[in-house]
Amino acid sequence: MQRPTEFVREQVSTVKETVATAAAEATQVSGTVGSQVGEFIRTQRSAAQVSLRELARTAGVSNPYLSQVERGLRKPSAEILAQIARGLKISAETLYEQAGILDRRSGTAGTVAAIRADEALSERHKAVLLELYETYVREHHASAEATPPAPRATTDSSSKESA
């Protein structure tokens, strides 16, 4: 028979292991999100042909900090992301989505990805197109849910008699 102190020790060690595992997983997920948003910022900065120093100045953040964000070493706050978005002349919503702060837009992932990847469009045009697309998708879903199913043809004798 197990003594109460041994039981409690086992429970405490089990809880410690669970907490350590969860903390390690959270750190790993946080690092992945940080590197994704950092890579996205770097890509947008390169596409806009803006130097790291210029973006840091226009966004109002330090050059070393922005460099750490781009390398995934720091996870910026929503306020800092908004400042960086202003410096890049893109919507803050776009960076919020990359950072996992906002849920991704609804719609077909391929369509959203195609709009985002189109280099012929400015970030403003992309944002407008995505907003329109999302609106059409929502309206389509709403009308599909609101439309009652079409009545099925009946073959009972009452409908034959009235015809």
C-alpha positions, 0 to 999 in steps of 0.5 A: 500500500502506498503512503500518502506522502509518496502519492503526493510526491508522484502527483507533484512530479507528474504535474511538474513534468506536464508544466515543463512540457507545456512550457517547452511547447509554448516557447516553440510555438511562440518562436515559430510565430515570431519567425513567421512575422519577422520573415514576412516583414523582411519580405515586405521591406525588400519588396518595397525596397526599404532599408532596415534603417529606413523602416526602423526610422519611419516605424519609430523603433530602434534598428537593432530591435527591428533586426531582432524582430525580422530574425524571429528573436523578438515578438513585437506587440500589436502596437509595434506591429501597427507602427511597422505596418505604417512604415511599410505602408501596408495594413496593420491587419496583415501583420496581425494575421501573420503574428497570430493576433487576428484570425486569418480571413475566411474564404478559399486559402488559395484565392487569399494566397493568390491575392497576397502573392500578386506583385502587380498589386500594391498592399492597399489594393490587396487589402481592398480585394481581400475585403471585397472577397471576404464580403462576397464569401460571407454573403454567399454563405449567408444566402445559402444558409437562409435559402430554404431547400427547394420543395421536392416533387411529390408522387402522392395521389393528391398532387396527381388529382389536382393536376 
